[in-house]
Amino acid sequence: MVGNEAWNGLFFGRRSPRAGFVGMIAFAVPLLALLAVVAEDPLSLILVGIYFAWVLYDIAWTRALWRLDA
């Protein structure tokens, strides 16, 4: 949750799509580790997988916004 809030600070606080993109990439790293940890539990894997898919969408969206802003 701290990583998610840090992204909000980078993106909205600094008003920087680039910082938001870098923050989302950094947030995805521990989220991938969590995905690996819950791999044994099917329900947790599904739930974290859905959230990870949302984060991937956020990464793509933030990158596109950064490119438009440049």
Distance bins in CASP14 RR format, pairs under 12 A and 6 or more apart:
PFRMAT RR
TARGET T0000
AUTHOR 0000-0000-0000
RMODE 2
METHOD distances of the structure
MODEL  1
1 7 0 0 0 0 0 1 0 0 0 0 0
1 8 0 0 0 0 0 1 0 0 0 0 0
1 27 0 0 0 0 0 1 0 0 0 0 0
1 30 0 0 0 0 0 1 0 0 0 0 0
1 31 0 0 0 0 0 1 0 0 0 0 0
1 34 0 0 0 0 0 1 0 0 0 0 0
1 51 0 0 0 0 0 1 0 0 0 0 0
2 8 0 0 0 0 0 1 0 0 0 0 0
2 9 0 0 0 0 0 1 0 0 0 0 0
2 26 0 0 0 0 0 1 0 0 0 0 0
2 27 0 0 0 0 1 0 0 0 0 0 0
2 30 0 0 0 0 1 0 0 0 0 0 0
3 9 0 0 0 0 1 0 0 0 0 0 0
3 10 0 0 0 0 1 0 0 0 0 0 0
3 11 0 0 0 0 0 1 0 0 0 0 0
3 20 0 0 0 0 0 1 0 0 0 0 0
3 23 0 0 0 0 1 0 0 0 0 0 0
3 24 0 0 0 0 1 0 0 0 0 0 0
3 25 0 0 0 0 0 1 0 0 0 0 0
3 26 1 0 0 1 0 0 0 0 0 0 0
3 27 1 0 1 0 0 0 0 0 0 0 0
3 28 0 0 0 0 0 1 0 0 0 0 0
3 29 0 0 0 0 0 1 0 0 0 0 0
3 30 1 0 0 1 0 0 0 0 0 0 0
3 31 0 0 0 0 1 0 0 0 0 0 0
3 34 0 0 0 0 0 1 0 0 0 0 0
3 55 0 0 0 0 0 1 0 0 0 0 0
4 10 0 0 0 0 0 1 0 0 0 0 0
4 11 0 0 0 0 0 1 0 0 0 0 0
4 20 0 0 0 0 0 1 0 0 0 0 0
4 23 0 0 0 0 0 1 0 0 0 0 0
4 24 0 0 0 0 1 0 0 0 0 0 0
4 26 0 0 0 0 0 1 0 0 0 0 0
4 27 1 0 0 1 0 0 0 0 0 0 0
4 28 0 0 0 0 0 1 0 0 0 0 0
4 30 0 0 0 0 0 1 0 0 0 0 0
4 31 0 0 0 0 1 0 0 0 0 0 0
4 51 0 0 0 0 1 0 0 0 0 0 0
4 54 0 0 0 0 0 1 0 0 0 0 0
4 55 0 0 0 0 1 0 0 0 0 0 0
4 58 0 0 0 0 1 0 0 0 0 0 0
5 11 0 0 0 0 0 1 0 0 0 0 0
5 12 0 0 0 0 0 1 0 0 0 0 0
5 13 0 0 0 0 0 1 0 0 0 0 0
5 23 0 0 0 0 0 1 0 0 0 0 0
5 27 0 0 0 0 0 1 0 0 0 0 0
6 12 0 0 0 0 0 1 0 0 0 0 0
6 13 0 0 0 0 0 1 0 0 0 0 0
6 14 0 0 0 0 0 1 0 0 0 0 0
6 19 0 0 0 0 0 1 0 0 0 0 0
6 20 0 0 0 0 1 0 0 0 0 0 0
6 22 0 0 0 0 0 1 0 0 0 0 0
6 23 1 0 0 1 0 0 0 0 0 0 0
6 24 0 0 0 0 0 1 0 0 0 0 0
6 26 0 0 0 0 1 0 0 0 0 0 0
6 27 1 0 0 1 0 0 0 0 0 0 0
6 30 0 0 0 0 0 1 0 0 0 0 0
7 13 0 0 0 0 0 1 0 0 0 0 0
7 14 0 0 0 0 0 1 0 0 0 0 0
7 16 0 0 0 0 0 1 0 0 0 0 0
7 17 0 0 0 0 0 1 0 0 0 0 0
7 19 0 0 0 0 1 0 0 0 0 0 0
7 20 1 0 1 0 0 0 0 0 0 0 0
7 21 0 0 0 0 1 0 0 0 0 0 0
7 22 0 0 0 0 1 0 0 0 0 0 0
7 23 1 0 1 0 0 0 0 0 0 0 0
7 24 1 0 1 0 0 0 0 0 0 0 0
7 25 0 0 0 0 0 1 0 0 0 0 0
7 26 0 0 0 0 1 0 0 0 0 0 0
7 27 1 0 1 0 0 0 0 0 0 0 0
7 28 0 0 0 0 0 1 0 0 0 0 0
7 31 0 0 0 0 0 1 0 0 0 0 0
7 55 0 0 0 0 1 0 0 0 0 0 0
7 58 0 0 0 0 1 0 0 0 0 0 0
7 59 0 0 0 0 0 1 0 0 0 0 0
7 61 0 0 0 0 0 1 0 0 0 0 0
7 62 0 0 0 0 1 0 0 0 0 0 0
8 14 0 0 0 0 0 1 0 0 0 0 0
8 15 0 0 0 0 0 1 0 0 0 0 0
8 19 0 0 0 0 0 1 0 0 0 0 0
8 20 0 0 0 0 1 0 0 0 0 0 0
8 23 0 0 0 0 0 1 0 0 0 0 0
8 24 0 0 0 0 0 1 0 0 0 0 0
8 27 0 0 0 0 0 1 0 0 0 0 0
8 58 0 0 0 0 0 1 0 0 0 0 0
8 62 0 0 0 0 0 1 0 0 0 0 0
9 15 0 0 0 0 1 0 0 0 0 0 0
9 16 0 0 0 0 1 0 0 0 0 0 0
9 19 0 0 0 0 1 0 0 0 0 0 0
9 20 0 0 0 0 1 0 0 0 0 0 0
9 23 0 0 0 0 1 0 0 0 0 0 0
9 24 0 0 0 0 0 1 0 0 0 0 0
9 27 0 0 0 0 0 1 0 0 0 0 0
10 16 1 0 0 1 0 0 0 0 0 0 0
10 17 0 0 0 0 1 0 0 0 0 0 0
10 18 0 0 0 0 1 0 0 0 0 0 0
10 19 1 0 1 0 0 0 0 0 0 0 0
10 20 1 0 1 0 0 0 0 0 0 0 0
10 21 0 0 0 0 1 0 0 0 0 0 0
10 22 1 0 0 1 0 0 0 0 0 0 0
10 23 1 0 1 0 0 0 0 0 0 0 0
10 24 0 0 0 0 1 0 0 0 0 0 0
10 25 0 0 0 0 0 1 0 0 0 0 0
10 26 0 0 0 0 1 0 0 0 0 0 0
10 27 0 0 0 0 1 0 0 0 0 0 0
10 62 0 0 0 0 1 0 0 0 0 0 0
10 66 0 0 0 0 0 1 0 0 0 0 0
11 17 1 0 0 1 0 0 0 0 0 0 0
11 18 0 0 0 0 1 0 0 0 0 0 0
11 19 1 0 0 1 0 0 0 0 0 0 0
11 20 1 0 1 0 0 0 0 0 0 0 0
11 21 0 0 0 0 1 0 0 0 0 0 0
11 22 0 0 0 0 1 0 0 0 0 0 0
11 23 0 0 0 0 1 0 0 0 0 0 0
11 24 0 0 0 0 1 0 0 0 0 0 0
11 27 0 0 0 0 0 1 0 0 0 0 0
11 58 0 0 0 0 1 0 0 0 0 0 0
11 59 0 0 0 0 0 1 0 0 0 0 0
11 61 0 0 0 0 0 1 0 0 0 0 0
11 62 1 0 0 1 0 0 0 0 0 0 0
11 65 0 0 0 0 1 0 0 0 0 0 0
11 66 0 0 0 0 1 0 0 0 0 0 0
11 69 0 0 0 0 0 1 0 0 0 0 0
12 19 0 0 0 0 0 1 0 0 0 0 0
12 20 0 0 0 0 1 0 0 0 0 0 0
12 62 0 0 0 0 0 1 0 0 0 0 0
13 19 0 0 0 0 1 0 0 0 0 0 0
13 20 0 0 0 0 1 0 0 0 0 0 0
14 20 1 0 0 1 0 0 0 0 0 0 0
14 21 0 0 0 0 0 1 0 0 0 0 0
14 22 0 0 0 0 0 1 0 0 0 0 0
14 23 0 0 0 0 0 1 0 0 0 0 0
15 65 0 0 0 0 0 1 0 0 0 0 0
15 66 0 0 0 0 0 1 0 0 0 0 0
15 69 0 0 0 0 1 0 0 0 0 0 0
16 22 0 0 0 0 1 0 0 0 0 0 0
16 23 0 0 0 0 0 1 0 0 0 0 0
16 62 0 0 0 0 0 1 0 0 0 0 0
16 65 0 0 0 0 0 1 0 0 0 0 0
16 66 0 0 0 0 1 0 0 0 0 0 0
16 69 0 0 0 0 1 0 0 0 0 0 0
16 70 0 0 0 0 0 1 0 0 0 0 0
17 23 0 0 0 0 0 1 0 0 0 0 0
17 24 0 0 0 0 0 1 0 0 0 0 0
17 58 0 0 0 0 0 1 0 0 0 0 0
17 59 0 0 0 0 0 1 0 0 0 0 0
17 61 0 0 0 0 1 0 0 0 0 0 0
17 62 1 0 1 0 0 0 0 0 0 0 0
17 63 0 0 0 0 1 0 0 0 0 0 0
17 64 0 0 0 0 1 0 0 0 0 0 0
17 65 1 0 1 0 0 0 0 0 0 0 0
17 66 1 1 0 0 0 0 0 0 0 0 0
17 67 0 0 0 0 1 0 0 0 0 0 0
17 68 1 0 0 1 0 0 0 0 0 0 0
17 69 1 0 1 0 0 0 0 0 0 0 0
17 70 0 0 0 0 1 0 0 0 0 0 0
18 24 0 0 0 0 0 1 0 0 0 0 0
18 25 0 0 0 0 0 1 0 0 0 0 0
18 62 0 0 0 0 1 0 0 0 0 0 0
18 63 0 0 0 0 1 0 0 0 0 0 0
18 65 0 0 0 0 1 0 0 0 0 0 0
18 66 1 0 1 0 0 0 0 0 0 0 0
18 67 0 0 0 0 1 0 0 0 0 0 0
18 68 0 0 0 0 0 1 0 0 0 0 0
18 69 1 0 0 1 0 0 0 0 0 0 0
18 70 0 0 0 0 1 0 0 0 0 0 0
19 25 0 0 0 0 0 1 0 0 0 0 0
19 26 0 0 0 0 0 1 0 0 0 0 0
19 62 0 0 0 0 1 0 0 0 0 0 0
19 65 0 0 0 0 0 1 0 0 0 0 0
19 66 0 0 0 0 1 0 0 0 0 0 0
19 69 0 0 0 0 0 1 0 0 0 0 0
20 26 0 0 0 0 1 0 0 0 0 0 0
20 27 0 0 0 0 1 0 0 0 0 0 0
20 28 0 0 0 0 0 1 0 0 0 0 0
20 58 0 0 0 0 1 0 0 0 0 0 0
20 59 0 0 0 0 1 0 0 0 0 0 0
20 61 0 0 0 0 0 1 0 0 0 0 0
20 62 1 0 1 0 0 0 0 0 0 0 0
20 63 0 0 0 0 1 0 0 0 0 0 0
20 65 0 0 0 0 1 0 0 0 0 0 0
20 66 1 0 0 1 0 0 0 0 0 0 0
20 69 0 0 0 0 0 1 0 0 0 0 0
21 27 0 0 0 0 0 1 0 0 0 0 0
21 28 0 0 0 0 0 1 0 0 0 0 0
21 58 0 0 0 0 1 0 0 0 0 0 0
21 59 1 0 0 1 0 0 0 0 0 0 0
21 60 0 0 0 0 1 0 0 0 0 0 0
21 61 0 0 0 0 1 0 0 0 0 0 0
21 62 1 0 1 0 0 0 0 0 0 0 0
21 63 1 0 1 0 0 0 0 0 0 0 0
21 64 0 0 0 0 1 0 0 0 0 0 0
21 65 0 0 0 0 1 0 0 0 0 0 0
21 66 1 0 1 0 0 0 0 0 0 0 0
21 67 0 0 0 0 1 0 0 0 0 0 0
21 68 0 0 0 0 0 1 0 0 0 0 0
21 69 0 0 0 0 0 1 0 0 0 0 0
21 70 0 0 0 0 0 1 0 0 0 0 0
22 28 0 0 0 0 0 1 0 0 0 0 0
22 29 0 0 0 0 0 1 0 0 0 0 0
22 59 0 0 0 0 0 1 0 0 0 0 0
22 62 0 0 0 0 1 0 0 0 0 0 0
22 63 0 0 0 0 0 1 0 0 0 0 0
22 66 0 0 0 0 1 0 0 0 0 0 0
23 29 0 0 0 0 1 0 0 0 0 0 0
23 30 0 0 0 0 0 1 0 0 0 0 0
23 31 0 0 0 0 0 1 0 0 0 0 0
23 55 0 0 0 0 0 1 0 0 0 0 0
23 58 0 0 0 0 0 1 0 0 0 0 0
23 59 0 0 0 0 1 0 0 0 0 0 0
23 62 0 0 0 0 1 0 0 0 0 0 0
23 63 0 0 0 0 0 1 0 0 0 0 0
23 66 0 0 0 0 0 1 0 0 0 0 0
24 31 0 0 0 0 1 0 0 0 0 0 0
24 52 0 0 0 0 0 1 0 0 0 0 0
24 54 0 0 0 0 0 1 0 0 0 0 0
24 55 1 0 0 1 0 0 0 0 0 0 0
24 56 0 0 0 0 1 0 0 0 0 0 0
24 57 0 0 0 0 0 1 0 0 0 0 0
24 58 1 0 1 0 0 0 0 0 0 0 0
24 59 1 0 1 0 0 0 0 0 0 0 0
24 60 0 0 0 0 1 0 0 0 0 0 0
24 61 0 0 0 0 1 0 0 0 0 0 0
24 62 1 0 1 0 0 0 0 0 0 0 0
24 63 0 0 0 0 1 0 0 0 0 0 0
24 65 0 0 0 0 0 1 0 0 0 0 0
24 66 0 0 0 0 0 1 0 0 0 0 0
25 31 0 0 0 0 0 1 0 0 0 0 0
25 32 0 0 0 0 0 1 0 0 0 0 0
25 55 0 0 0 0 1 0 0 0 0 0 0
25 56 0 0 0 0 0 1 0 0 0 0 0
25 58 0 0 0 0 0 1 0 0 0 0 0
25 59 1 0 0 1 0 0 0 0 0 0 0
25 60 0 0 0 0 0 1 0 0 0 0 0
25 62 0 0 0 0 1 0 0 0 0 0 0
25 63 0 0 0 0 1 0 0 0 0 0 0
25 66 0 0 0 0 0 1 0 0 0 0 0
26 32 0 0 0 0 0 1 0 0 0 0 0
26 55 0 0 0 0 0 1 0 0 0 0 0
26 59 0 0 0 0 0 1 0 0 0 0 0
27 33 0 0 0 0 0 1 0 0 0 0 0
27 34 0 0 0 0 0 1 0 0 0 0 0
27 51 0 0 0 0 0 1 0 0 0 0 0
27 52 0 0 0 0 0 1 0 0 0 0 0
27 54 0 0 0 0 0 1 0 0 0 0 0
27 55 1 0 0 1 0 0 0 0 0 0 0
27 56 0 0 0 0 0 1 0 0 0 0 0
27 58 0 0 0 0 1 0 0 0 0 0 0
27 59 0 0 0 0 1 0 0 0 0 0 0
27 62 0 0 0 0 0 1 0 0 0 0 0
28 34 0 0 0 0 0 1 0 0 0 0 0
28 35 0 0 0 0 1 0 0 0 0 0 0
28 49 0 0 0 0 0 1 0 0 0 0 0
28 51 0 0 0 0 0 1 0 0 0 0 0
28 52 1 0 0 1 0 0 0 0 0 0 0
28 53 0 0 0 0 0 1 0 0 0 0 0
28 54 0 0 0 0 0 1 0 0 0 0 0
28 55 1 0 1 0 0 0 0 0 0 0 0
28 56 1 0 0 1 0 0 0 0 0 0 0
28 57 0 0 0 0 0 1 0 0 0 0 0
28 58 0 0 0 0 1 0 0 0 0 0 0
28 59 1 0 0 1 0 0 0 0 0 0 0
28 60 0 0 0 0 0 1 0 0 0 0 0
28 62 0 0 0 0 0 1 0 0 0 0 0
29 35 0 0 0 0 0 1 0 0 0 0 0
29 36 0 0 0 0 0 1 0 0 0 0 0
29 52 0 0 0 0 0 1 0 0 0 0 0
29 55 0 0 0 0 0 1 0 0 0 0 0
29 59 0 0 0 0 0 1 0 0 0 0 0
30 36 0 0 0 0 0 1 0 0 0 0 0
30 37 0 0 0 0 0 1 0 0 0 0 0
30 48 0 0 0 0 0 1 0 0 0 0 0
30 52 0 0 0 0 0 1 0 0 0 0 0
30 55 0 0 0 0 0 1 0 0 0 0 0
31 37 0 0 0 0 0 1 0 0 0 0 0
31 38 0 0 0 0 0 1 0 0 0 0 0
31 48 1 0 0 1 0 0 0 0 0 0 0
31 49 0 0 0 0 1 0 0 0 0 0 0
31 50 0 0 0 0 0 1 0 0 0 0 0
31 51 1 0 0 1 0 0 0 0 0 0 0
31 52 1 0 1 0 0 0 0 0 0 0 0
31 53 0 0 0 0 0 1 0 0 0 0 0
31 54 0 0 0 0 0 1 0 0 0 0 0
31 55 1 0 0 1 0 0 0 0 0 0 0
31 56 0 0 0 0 1 0 0 0 0 0 0
31 58 0 0 0 0 0 1 0 0 0 0 0
31 59 0 0 0 0 0 1 0 0 0 0 0
32 38 0 0 0 0 0 1 0 0 0 0 0
32 39 0 0 0 0 0 1 0 0 0 0 0
32 48 0 0 0 0 1 0 0 0 0 0 0
32 49 0 0 0 0 0 1 0 0 0 0 0
32 51 0 0 0 0 0 1 0 0 0 0 0
32 52 1 0 0 1 0 0 0 0 0 0 0
32 55 0 0 0 0 1 0 0 0 0 0 0
32 56 0 0 0 0 0 1 0 0 0 0 0
33 39 0 0 0 0 0 1 0 0 0 0 0
33 48 0 0 0 0 0 1 0 0 0 0 0
33 52 0 0 0 0 0 1 0 0 0 0 0
34 41 0 0 0 0 0 1 0 0 0 0 0
34 44 0 0 0 0 1 0 0 0 0 0 0
34 45 0 0 0 0 0 1 0 0 0 0 0
34 47 0 0 0 0 0 1 0 0 0 0 0
34 48 1 0 1 0 0 0 0 0 0 0 0
34 49 0 0 0 0 1 0 0 0 0 0 0
34 51 0 0 0 0 1 0 0 0 0 0 0
34 52 0 0 0 0 1 0 0 0 0 0 0
34 55 0 0 0 0 0 1 0 0 0 0 0
35 41 0 0 0 0 0 1 0 0 0 0 0
35 44 0 0 0 0 1 0 0 0 0 0 0
35 45 1 0 0 1 0 0 0 0 0 0 0
35 46 0 0 0 0 0 1 0 0 0 0 0
35 47 0 0 0 0 0 1 0 0 0 0 0
35 48 1 0 1 0 0 0 0 0 0 0 0
35 49 1 0 0 1 0 0 0 0 0 0 0
35 50 0 0 0 0 0 1 0 0 0 0 0
35 51 0 0 0 0 1 0 0 0 0 0 0
35 52 1 0 1 0 0 0 0 0 0 0 0
35 53 0 0 0 0 0 1 0 0 0 0 0
35 55 0 0 0 0 0 1 0 0 0 0 0
35 56 0 0 0 0 0 1 0 0 0 0 0
36 44 0 0 0 0 0 1 0 0 0 0 0
36 45 0 0 0 0 1 0 0 0 0 0 0
36 48 0 0 0 0 1 0 0 0 0 0 0
36 49 0 0 0 0 0 1 0 0 0 0 0
36 52 0 0 0 0 0 1 0 0 0 0 0
37 44 0 0 0 0 1 0 0 0 0 0 0
37 45 0 0 0 0 1 0 0 0 0 0 0
37 48 0 0 0 0 1 0 0 0 0 0 0
38 44 1 1 0 0 0 0 0 0 0 0 0
38 45 1 0 1 0 0 0 0 0 0 0 0
38 46 0 0 0 0 1 0 0 0 0 0 0
38 47 0 0 0 0 1 0 0 0 0 0 0
38 48 1 0 1 0 0 0 0 0 0 0 0
38 49 0 0 0 0 1 0 0 0 0 0 0
38 50 0 0 0 0 0 1 0 0 0 0 0
38 51 0 0 0 0 0 1 0 0 0 0 0
38 52 0 0 0 0 0 1 0 0 0 0 0
39 45 1 0 1 0 0 0 0 0 0 0 0
39 46 0 0 0 0 0 1 0 0 0 0 0
39 48 0 0 0 0 1 0 0 0 0 0 0
39 49 0 0 0 0 0 1 0 0 0 0 0
40 48 0 0 0 0 0 1 0 0 0 0 0
41 47 0 0 0 0 1 0 0 0 0 0 0
41 48 0 0 0 0 1 0 0 0 0 0 0
41 49 0 0 0 0 0 1 0 0 0 0 0
42 48 0 0 0 0 0 1 0 0 0 0 0
42 49 0 0 0 0 0 1 0 0 0 0 0
43 49 0 0 0 0 0 1 0 0 0 0 0
43 50 0 0 0 0 0 1 0 0 0 0 0
44 50 0 0 0 0 0 1 0 0 0 0 0
44 51 0 0 0 0 0 1 0 0 0 0 0
44 52 0 0 0 0 0 1 0 0 0 0 0
45 51 0 0 0 0 0 1 0 0 0 0 0
45 52 0 0 0 0 1 0 0 0 0 0 0
46 52 0 0 0 0 0 1 0 0 0 0 0
46 53 0 0 0 0 0 1 0 0 0 0 0
47 53 0 0 0 0 0 1 0 0 0 0 0
47 54 0 0 0 0 0 1 0 0 0 0 0
48 54 0 0 0 0 0 1 0 0 0 0 0
48 55 0 0 0 0 0 1 0 0 0 0 0
49 55 0 0 0 0 1 0 0 0 0 0 0
49 56 0 0 0 0 1 0 0 0 0 0 0
50 56 0 0 0 0 0 1 0 0 0 0 0
50 57 0 0 0 0 0 1 0 0 0 0 0
51 57 0 0 0 0 0 1 0 0 0 0 0
51 58 0 0 0 0 0 1 0 0 0 0 0
52 58 0 0 0 0 0 1 0 0 0 0 0
52 59 0 0 0 0 0 1 0 0 0 0 0
53 59 0 0 0 0 0 1 0 0 0 0 0
53 60 0 0 0 0 0 1 0 0 0 0 0
54 60 0 0 0 0 0 1 0 0 0 0 0
54 61 0 0 0 0 0 1 0 0 0 0 0
55 61 0 0 0 0 0 1 0 0 0 0 0
55 62 0 0 0 0 0 1 0 0 0 0 0
56 62 0 0 0 0 0 1 0 0 0 0 0
56 63 0 0 0 0 0 1 0 0 0 0 0
57 63 0 0 0 0 0 1 0 0 0 0 0
57 64 0 0 0 0 0 1 0 0 0 0 0
58 64 0 0 0 0 0 1 0 0 0 0 0
58 65 0 0 0 0 0 1 0 0 0 0 0
59 65 0 0 0 0 0 1 0 0 0 0 0
59 66 0 0 0 0 0 1 0 0 0 0 0
60 66 0 0 0 0 0 1 0 0 0 0 0
60 67 0 0 0 0 0 1 0 0 0 0 0
61 67 0 0 0 0 0 1 0 0 0 0 0
61 68 0 0 0 0 0 1 0 0 0 0 0
62 68 0 0 0 0 0 1 0 0 0 0 0
62 69 0 0 0 0 0 1 0 0 0 0 0
63 69 0 0 0 0 0 1 0 0 0 0 0
63 70 0 0 0 0 0 1 0 0 0 0 0
64 70 0 0 0 0 0 1 0 0 0 0 0
END
